[in-house]
Amino acid sequence: MTFVNKLYANSNLTRNHIQLVIDDFYQLLSDAMVNLKPLFCNILMENPAKDIKEEVDKVLTILTELF
């Protein structure tokens, strides 16, 4: 939330520009998660430690849902 607060605190930026930045940043993070999750899952599938895979999968799922 600090990032957004800093944007709104900048008087040189209009609210429309701030919303565009937030939307684009959100999309960037969402795209990154869509691409990173399969990579992590493939790496973890090669690892025999099932409990590690499940824990990392939970974290990645949470991160994906945030964006």
SVG drawing of the C-alpha trace seen along z (x, -y; Angstrom):
<svg xmlns="http://www.w3.org/2000/svg" viewBox="-9 -19 24 57">
<polyline fill="none" stroke="black" stroke-width="0.4" points="0.0,0.0 3.0,-2.3 3.6,-2.4 0.1,-3.6 0.2,-6.1 3.5,-7.6 1.8,-7.9 -1.1,-9.8 1.1,-12.0 2.9,-13.2 1.0,-16.4 2.5,-16.2 0.5,-13.1 -3.2,-13.2 -5.5,-10.6 -6.1,-9.3 -2.3,-8.8 -2.0,-7.1 -4.8,-4.7 -3.1,-3.9 0.1,-3.1 -1.6,-0.9 -3.5,0.9 -0.4,1.5 1.6,2.6 -1.2,5.0 -1.2,6.5 2.6,6.8 2.6,8.7 -0.3,10.9 1.5,11.8 4.6,12.6 2.8,14.9 1.1,16.7 4.5,17.4 6.4,18.1 4.0,20.6 4.5,23.3 8.3,22.9 8.3,23.4 5.9,26.3 8.1,28.0 11.2,27.6 9.4,28.9 8.0,31.9 11.5,33.1 12.2,32.7 11.0,35.8 10.1,33.8 6.3,33.7 5.8,31.5 8.1,28.8 6.1,28.8 2.8,28.5 4.1,25.6 5.5,23.7 2.4,24.3 0.3,22.8 2.5,19.7 2.3,19.3 -1.4,19.7 -1.8,17.0 0.5,14.7 -1.5,15.4 -4.8,14.6 -3.4,11.3 -3.0,10.1"/>
</svg>
